Every structure is written in C-alpha cells, then in structure tokens.
Amino acid sequence: MKRIIVGQSGGPTAVINSSIVGVYQKAKELGIEKVYGMVYGIEGFLDENIIDLDDYLADDNNIELLKRTPSAFLGSCRYKLPPFAEAKEVYKKIFKILEKNDIDGFFYIGGNDSMDTVKMLSDYAKENNKKQVFMGIPKTIDNDLSITDHCPGYGSAAKYIATSIKEIIRDNASFGVKKPTVCIVEIMGRHAGWLTAAAALAKDDTCEGVDAIYLPEIPFDIDKFVKKIEKLATEKKSIVIAVSEGIVNKDGNFICEIGAGEKKVDAFGHKQLSGCAKTLADIIASKTGLKTRAIELSTLQRSATHIASLTDIEEAINVGAVAVEGANNGKTGMMVVMEREKTKNYKINYQLYDIHSIANVERKVPREWICTKHNKMKDPFLKYVTPLIKGELIPIYKDGTPVHLVRK
Ligand code: F6P
C-alpha cells in the first residue's frame, strides 16, 4: 500500500482516537507514504473532506494528546450506504475519489453498522476488480460486535460506569433519613446489556454495590420492579438501580417510550433511546411516595477519556495496527477481532475475520451470566469484564483541566 485513509463512524468512545494512533504508527513503520483522515466518516469522504494526518501526528506530543482525546477526532457520521443497485453513482463517486487521491487502503473504525460500509465497499471492489482494500477496526461502548471477545471502547466506558456508580452510591447513602432515596442510573448500550452489566463492578470491600441491574436481554416487568423497590425500602437507607436505556416490556415495547411517544430513528433504523430512568423514577415516586432521582449517564460514559482504561487504550491502538498490517499483506473485507487466551493471566491475540459475519449482527449478554432472580450479574461476567478496565493513562493537564487534540 502506498496511500491509505482512515475514518471514524457511529457513536464515539473514549479510545476511538487511539485506533487512529495505531493505524498511523503502523503505516509509518511500514513505510506507507501518506495517511489521510476522512472528516465525518464516509459522509464527509463523499464531499472529499480529507485531511493529511501528518499535519497533526508527525509530532509525538500530539500522538500522546490524541490518546487522551475523547470523541471522534476526525468527526463521525451515521450514514448507511445504499445498496449498489439503488445508488450506483454513490459507489462510483467513492472509487473516483479514492483513485484521484491514489488511495489503496481504506480503514473504518466503527461498530456493526459501520462494518456494513466496509462490507459493501469491499464487495463492490471485488466484483469490479478494484485494487483498493477495505478493513474494519472495531469500536463500540455497546460491546455488541460478534466474533470478537470484546470491543475497544467498552472497557473504558465500563470503568467510568463502575467508578461513577461507586460515587453515586456514596452520595445516595449520605442521609440517615428513615426512608431511602431511590436513585435510578440509565446506561447506554441499545439492545445489548453489556455496558449496564458493568454496573456490577461498583462493588468491593468499601462499596455495597447496586441493588439491581436491568438489561434489555430480559423483559422488564414494571409491577415486579415496583414491588422490588417497596421491599428494598423496608430493608435499606439507600437504593441504587442500574437500568439499560434499551429495556423493553414483554411485548417488546421500550420502557423509555412510555408516555413519551415514538422516538426518532437514525439511518440504520435505531431509535434514540433515552429517558427510561426518568420514567421509572416518576412511576416509583407516584406509587411509593419515596424520593427518587434519575441519572442519565448519556454521552459522559463514552467521552470520559480522563478515566479511560489503559488496557482499552492499548488494545484500541493494537486493532488499528493489526488492520494496517493485514491490509498491507493483501487482506480485504475483514475486521480485526480479539481472541482471549484461555490462560490464567489475561492475554489477547488479534486475528482478522470475514466482515460478512460481523456487519449488522448484534451480540447479546449470555443468559447464563444474568441472575434473573436477584437482578444481578453472575461471577463469569465479572471474570470476563474485570481485566478490561485495568490501568490508567494520566491526562495532560493545563490550568487544572485535561488538554485535547483538536482539528484546526
Ligand atoms: O452506538 C453507540 C451508542 O453510544 C449507543 O450506546 C447509544 O444508544 C447510541 O450510540 C446513541 O447514539 P447518538 O449519540 O447518535 O444519539
């Protein structure tokens, strides 16, 4: 490969920029002449919104800053490539821009929707004898990509959630009043409960942990929930509950839509899920008279680079580097997957996997890891998640707040 381009797509993570670092550094090591960045993913690429990453990353200090920068440094998009038969001109335009800039390697950092773009473009290239190669680099706080053990971005979001919930539990327990405050924390993750399950990490010798965890994998029963809170209120001075934004009732309806009307959908047909903590807090307040509080962690959980997991940062760099290495060896239409060794000490091996088995597929939390009786996570989940949140990379501070690398 002589010239390559990297883009970011979908919801950002705390370490999505570390994958740019991995792509850039590996490309330089392999003597690749140019590394471009597409601004606002494939959507920006279609407008030829391209930058030369040397302008930022030739300076090692900026590499260090980029590892500590939240959000998508290049900008992101939620753009669904139309099927070839419906929009030949879109594909022609993409390849025209690639050819014009002499780009032969295309790297896309994203989740299952973004892998659809890699799939479509690599299929088109193969069918039309194009020389360009297309590689997927995994990222998502949702941790719902198939085949891979886990996804870069998840460990850092899980670390933020565990840390914040420990702090919330301390706060909620401050008042020695007779009746407890019920605090409901809403966590992202769409239709998979991986991230909400990470609330289970907020438990150790100094912290009692959350009182219940509700995942989208298990139908949510409001009456049972109210009864559970009523019982807890007779036993405890503080109640903290973790709920996924995507919890649904037995009929498959989102709890966050109760009384709020239908939610808007994005290009991939996903509803913007938010508000279930508030809905549940209002129901509890009116049915029990208890004081309630709803906390929606929202974008904080995917942008908290100040408390990112070092393991996650290193893995995000590695998946970027492995994608470039693979593409340089002629691979295309694949995504980097992480395989955990079955040894005592945590170790990850990196492989490439056919994008067709990954694009648009959602991986859920295994049922056997969920204790539905007590609404808690079982030990195998804790064993799975604990290594992913280990280690810290201290931010670079100026005047008391962390500094970031920003596009000019
Ligand atoms: O896909 C990642 C994610 O953070 C989901 O957890 C969440 O539902 C969604 O993005 C929110 O998307 P947006 O920021 O576009 O509303």
Boltz pocket constraint, residues with backbone or C-beta under 6 A from the ligand:
constraints:
  - pocket:
      binder: B
      contacts: [[A, 10], [A, 11], [A, 12], [A, 111], [A, 140], [A, 141], [A, 142], [A, 188], [A, 189], [A, 190], [A, 245], [A, 271], [A, 272], [A, 273], [A, 302]]
      max_distance: 6.0
